[in-house]
Amino acid sequence: MGKPLYRVVEDHIRNLINTGKLVPGDLIPSESQLAKALDVSPGTVKKAITNLVWEKLLFRHQGKGTYVSRVDFEKSLFQFFSYGDAEGRSIRIHKTTTDRRRQEGSAAICKRLGVEPGTELLYIERVGLIGEQPILVEYSWWPASVVPGLEDERVHIPDFLYAMVLNRYGVPVVRAQETLTAEAADETTARMIGIEPGTPVVVLKRVTYTTGDRIVEVRTTKGRADRFSYKTEIR
């Protein structure tokens, strides 16, 4: 008797992970992409993914897609903030790294990180896309001592960076503080997300903490105002 189709899908995803084609933090192909590639129904794919989530091989970020990770970050770090469209619907966003380098931190960034001016930092720049359309750009800074070697372009930075930082460096992200504002797009941001300079953009500034209330990242995300939403839960 042949193997159940959902097991075929499970084995396919496991193979992508075991061969290193997907690493912790990577966004796996969408359910429709997997269904088409493997010639199975979307329901079959959904069942396979659910099983792998239960096994803690994957975690599903509601509305955003499914990632390779043994940790479910959605129940902690991302229960309040969510990217989305102007109507507030969740969107699957793929991120690609456009720049990374070690550099001495500026006084302003070092102050945000709580380190001495001139401390060696890792700068990471990433663009978020919906399909082929860029909608946001992230500028983040980490103390280089927290993520040694990540400046090497041969090291793959996955969609979900925090899962990779936990898996590779043993540094868990436990909380974040965020400030939401708006501004006119500068020339660099406008060019990267395909809008005119001066167009309004949403700006999200984040300070990210690990255990011991230690800051490990400061990040500024700038995104198209027409493809952004912010959700909060008040209890």
QUIHU-V346451 format. One record per pair of residues at least 6 apart in sequence whose ideal C-beta (glycine too) atoms are under 7 Angstrom apart, sorted by the first residue. I is the first residue (numbers start at 1). J is the second residue. D is the distance in Angstrom with one decimal. If there is no record, write none. Layout:
I_J_D / I_J_D
This chain:
5_40_4.9 / 5_44_4.8 / 6_44_5.1 / 6_47_4.5 / 6_48_4.4 / 8_38_6.6 / 9_34_6.4 / 9_38_5.9 / 9_40_6.3 / 9_44_6.1 / 9_45_5.5 / 9_48_3.6 / 10_48_4.6 / 10_51_6.1 / 10_52_6.1 / 12_38_6.2 / 13_28_6.4 / 13_48_6.9 / 13_52_6.2 / 16_22_4.5 / 17_68_5.8 / 22_28_6.1 / 22_68_5.1 / 23_68_6.4 / 23_156_6.1 / 23_158_5.7 / 23_164_6.8 / 24_68_5.2 / 24_69_5.4 / 24_158_6.8 / 24_163_4.6 / 24_164_5.4 / 24_167_4.0 / 25_67_6.3 / 25_68_6.6 / 25_69_6.5 / 25_158_3.1 / 25_159_6.2 / 25_160_4.0 / 25_161_6.1 / 25_163_3.7 / 25_164_3.9 / 26_67_6.6 / 26_68_5.0 / 26_158_4.2 / 26_159_5.9 / 27_65_4.9 / 27_67_5.7 / 27_94_6.1 / 27_159_4.1 / 28_58_6.8 / 28_66_5.2 / 28_67_6.9 / 28_68_6.5 / 30_65_6.6 / 30_92_6.6 / 31_42_5.3 / 31_45_4.6 / 31_46_6.0 / 31_49_7.0 / 32_42_6.4 / 34_45_4.7 / 35_41_6.3 / 35_42_4.8 / 35_45_4.9 / 49_58_6.4 / 49_66_5.6 / 52_58_4.6 / 53_59_6.3 / 53_60_5.5 / 56_70_4.7 / 57_70_7.0 / 58_66_5.2 / 58_67_6.6 / 58_68_6.1 / 58_69_6.9 / 59_67_5.7 / 59_69_4.8 / 59_71_6.7 / 59_72_4.5 / 59_73_6.7 / 59_74_6.8 / 60_66_4.7 / 61_67_6.4 / 61_74_5.1 / 61_78_6.6 / 62_74_6.4 / 62_90_6.6 / 63_90_2.4 / 64_90_5.8 / 64_92_5.7 / 64_93_6.8 / 65_92_4.5 / 67_159_6.8 / 67_160_4.8 / 67_163_6.3 / 69_160_6.8 / 69_163_4.0 / 71_163_6.6 / 71_166_6.3 / 73_162_6.5 / 77_173_6.0 / 77_175_7.0 / 77_176_6.1 / 79_233_6.7 / 80_232_5.5 / 80_233_6.2 / 81_178_5.9 / 81_230_6.7 / 82_90_6.0 / 82_229_6.9 / 82_231_4.8 / 83_91_5.9 / 83_93_5.7 / 83_228_6.8 / 84_90_5.2 / 84_91_5.6 / 84_229_3.5 / 85_91_5.8 / 85_227_5.6 / 85_229_6.4 / 86_226_5.4 / 86_227_6.9 / 86_229_6.8 / 88_229_4.4 / 88_231_6.6 / 91_130_5.8 / 93_128_4.5 / 93_129_6.8 / 93_130_6.1 / 94_129_5.2 / 94_159_6.1 / 95_126_4.8 / 95_127_6.9 / 95_128_5.0 / 95_159_4.9 / 96_126_6.5 / 96_127_5.6 / 96_129_7.0 / 97_124_6.6 / 97_126_5.2 / 97_157_4.7 / 98_125_5.0 / 98_126_6.4 / 98_127_5.4 / 99_125_3.9 / 100_122_6.8 / 100_123_6.5 / 100_124_4.8 / 100_125_7.0 / 100_151_5.7 / 101_123_5.5 / 101_151_6.0 / 102_120_5.9 / 102_122_5.7 / 102_144_5.4 / 102_151_4.8 / 103_121_6.1 / 103_123_5.8 / 104_118_4.9 / 104_120_6.4 / 105_113_7.0 / 105_115_7.0 / 105_117_7.0 / 105_118_6.6 / 105_119_5.1 / 105_121_4.2 / 105_141_6.6 / 107_117_4.6 / 109_121_6.8 / 109_141_5.2 / 109_218_6.4 / 110_116_6.4 / 110_117_4.8 / 110_119_5.5 / 112_207_6.6 / 112_218_4.3 / 113_141_6.6 / 113_143_6.4 / 113_215_5.4 / 113_218_5.6 / 114_215_5.0 / 115_143_6.0 / 119_143_6.4 / 120_144_4.3 / 121_141_4.9 / 121_142_6.5 / 121_143_6.2 / 121_144_5.8 / 122_142_4.6 / 122_144_4.9 / 122_147_5.6 / 122_150_5.7 / 122_151_5.6 / 123_141_5.6 / 124_140_4.9 / 124_157_7.0 / 125_137_6.9 / 125_138_6.9 / 125_139_5.7 / 126_138_4.6 / 127_134_5.0 / 127_137_5.3 / 127_192_5.8 / 128_135_5.9 / 128_136_4.2 / 128_138_7.0 / 129_135_6.7 / 134_192_6.3 / 134_193_4.7 / 134_194_5.8 / 135_193_6.1 / 135_223_5.8 / 135_224_4.9 / 135_227_4.4 / 136_193_6.5 / 136_221_5.8 / 136_222_6.5 / 136_223_3.4 / 136_224_6.9 / 137_189_5.7 / 137_192_4.7 / 137_193_5.9 / 137_222_5.6 / 138_219_6.0 / 138_221_4.8 / 139_219_6.9 / 139_220_4.9 / 140_217_5.7 / 140_218_7.0 / 140_219_3.9 / 141_217_6.9 / 141_218_5.4 / 142_216_6.2 / 142_217_5.1 / 143_216_6.9 / 146_169_6.7 / 146_171_6.0 / 146_216_5.2 / 147_165_6.3 / 147_169_5.9 / 149_155_6.3 / 157_164_6.8 / 158_164_5.1 / 162_173_4.5 / 165_171_5.2 / 165_173_6.9 / 166_172_5.3 / 171_210_5.2 / 171_216_6.2 / 172_210_5.9 / 172_211_6.3 / 173_208_5.6 / 173_210_6.2 / 174_209_5.9 / 174_210_6.1 / 174_211_5.9 / 175_209_5.0 / 176_206_5.3 / 176_207_6.5 / 176_208_4.8 / 176_209_6.7 / 177_207_4.7 / 178_204_5.9 / 178_205_6.8 / 178_206_4.9 / 179_205_4.6 / 180_202_6.9 / 180_204_5.5 / 180_230_5.7 / 181_203_4.8 / 182_200_5.8 / 182_201_6.9 / 182_202_5.7 / 182_203_6.2 / 183_201_6.3 / 183_203_5.4 / 184_198_4.7 / 184_200_6.4 / 185_195_5.8 / 185_197_5.8 / 185_198_6.4 / 185_199_4.9 / 185_201_4.6 / 186_197_6.8 / 187_197_4.9 / 189_201_6.4 / 189_222_4.9 / 190_196_6.1 / 190_197_4.4 / 190_199_6.5 / 193_224_5.8 / 195_224_6.3 / 200_225_4.9 / 201_222_4.9 / 201_223_6.2 / 201_224_6.5 / 201_225_6.0 / 202_223_5.1 / 202_225_5.4 / 202_228_4.4 / 203_220_6.6 / 203_222_5.4 / 204_221_4.4 / 205_220_5.3 / 206_219_4.4 / 207_215_5.9 / 207_218_5.5 / 208_215_7.0 / 208_216_5.7 / 208_217_3.9 / 208_219_6.9 / 209_215_5.8 / 209_216_6.8 / 210_216_4.8
